[in-house]
Amino acid sequence: MKNYSTAPLPFVGQKRNFIKVFKQELVKKEAPKIYIDLFGGSGLLSRVAKDVHPTSKVIYNDYDNYRERLNSITKTNAILNDLRPLVAHIQQKTKIDISTKEKIIKRIAKETGFVDYITLSSSLLFSMKYVLSLEQLKKETLYNRIRKSPIPLAEDYLKGLEVVSLDYKMLFEQYKNYDSVVYLIDPPYLSTDCSTYASDNYWKLKDYLDVLKVLHNQNYFYFTSNKSSIIELCKWIGDNTGAVNPFDKAKIKTHFTTMNQTSSYTDMMLFKWNQTTT
Ligand SMILES: C[S@@+](CC[C@H](N)C(=O)[O-])C[C@H]1O[C@@H](n2cnc3c(N)ncnc32)[C@H](O)[C@@H]1O
């Protein structure tokens, strides 16, 4: 079975930069009874948890229906296969001319049923730009970013995972009194673009703070970035108001990302895992 260190299909916010350190922390522990990936996204954290601890039950909350995209890889490959000759005369990563764009749109328009526009976006749009429909795609300038080889089918990617699709609060309610549970908690980042997610509402401060209720007295891996200032906020509240800081005594690992010459951010993984629960 393949060892996945990135998700098989593009997913904004997937934790590929943390997979190495996440694994390093998991292998130090005995397998818990259950991992619950509350904000599963691409399922990458679930996959890695199951690979490190195959005896644990791993619940992947596929809120975005990523499985539909995985199940459509053959269809996506067929589309990309037909697009390759259309862009053969265009250099990689350069703009696609209008007449070629029309041919591309005509080809995609032939499809019925579900089309994985997120994956098509990563082949046809500027880096990190995504659309969810043909109508949106028509409005964009296209670039030739089509990969040369087919996307691997990833048939084993969900193997052994228990897949659910629920609001995270409902999922937490179901398991909150179980012992030996480790929560994987990677909510949408505060005030960042969530347009490719199932719920495309920007996460506001209240939504973000609500998630902290899940951390109380639980074992967890929690992901955030320095942009949210949530760690600083919780520390201040803990130090000054007598309220509990849910990150008190949590360990932290960071990953620095440079976006361009003027912008960068630090992603963080905070974790707390009481050994005696295994
Ligand atoms: C930062 S992403 C998680 C990425 C994931 N850890 C990965 O590696 O691919 C946050 C996810 O939370 C999902 N989400 C948004 N609101 C949610 C809710 N109320 N309950 C559960 N998931 C939700 C988003 O759709 C998105 O898939």
The ligand as a Tripos MOL2 file, in Angstrom:
@<TRIPOS>MOLECULE
LIG
   27    29     1     0     0
SMALL
NO_CHARGES

@<TRIPOS>ATOM
      1 C1         -8.2750   23.3290    6.8140 C.3       1 LIG1
      2 S1         -9.4250   22.2230    6.0930 S.3       1 LIG1
      3 C2         -8.9140   20.6560    6.7150 C.3       1 LIG1
      4 C3         -7.7860   20.1050    5.9140 C.3       1 LIG1
      5 C4         -7.3780   18.6690    6.2750 C.3       1 LIG1
      6 N1         -6.7820   18.5710    7.5880 N.3       1 LIG1
      7 C5         -6.4030   18.1220    5.2500 C.2       1 LIG1
      8 O1         -5.2380   17.8160    5.5660 O.co2     1 LIG1
      9 O2         -6.8200   18.0110    4.0840 O.co2     1 LIG1
     10 C6        -10.8960   22.5360    7.0050 C.3       1 LIG1
     11 C7        -12.0660   21.6470    6.5820 C.3       1 LIG1
     12 O3        -13.1720   21.8570    7.4930 O.3       1 LIG1
     13 C8        -14.3750   21.7400    6.7390 C.3       1 LIG1
     14 N2        -15.5050   22.3170    7.4940 N.ar      1 LIG1
     15 C9        -16.0190   23.5800    7.4330 C.ar      1 LIG1
     16 N3        -17.0530   23.7170    8.3000 N.ar      1 LIG1
     17 C10       -17.1820   22.5030    8.9170 C.ar      1 LIG1
     18 C11       -18.0670   22.0090    9.9200 C.ar      1 LIG1
     19 N4        -19.0160   22.7880   10.4470 N.pl3     1 LIG1
     20 N5        -17.9180   20.7210   10.3240 N.ar      1 LIG1
     21 C12       -16.9610   19.9250    9.8010 C.ar      1 LIG1
     22 N6        -16.0880   20.3350    8.8470 N.ar      1 LIG1
     23 C13       -16.1930   21.6090    8.3990 C.ar      1 LIG1
     24 C14       -14.0210   22.4850    5.4700 C.3       1 LIG1
     25 O4        -14.9680   22.2380    4.4700 O.3       1 LIG1
     26 C15       -12.6150   21.9250    5.2040 C.3       1 LIG1
     27 O5        -12.6920   20.7010    4.5330 O.3       1 LIG1
@<TRIPOS>BOND
     1     1     2 1
     2     2     3 1
     3     2    10 1
     4     3     4 1
     5     4     5 1
     6     5     6 1
     7     5     7 1
     8     7     8 2
     9     7     9 1
    10    10    11 1
    11    11    12 1
    12    11    26 1
    13    12    13 1
    14    13    14 1
    15    13    24 1
    16    14    15 ar
    17    14    23 ar
    18    15    16 ar
    19    16    17 ar
    20    17    18 ar
    21    17    23 ar
    22    18    19 1
    23    18    20 ar
    24    20    21 ar
    25    21    22 ar
    26    22    23 ar
    27    24    25 1
    28    24    26 1
    29    26    27 1
@<TRIPOS>SUBSTRUCTURE
     1 LIG1         1 GROUP 0 **** ****
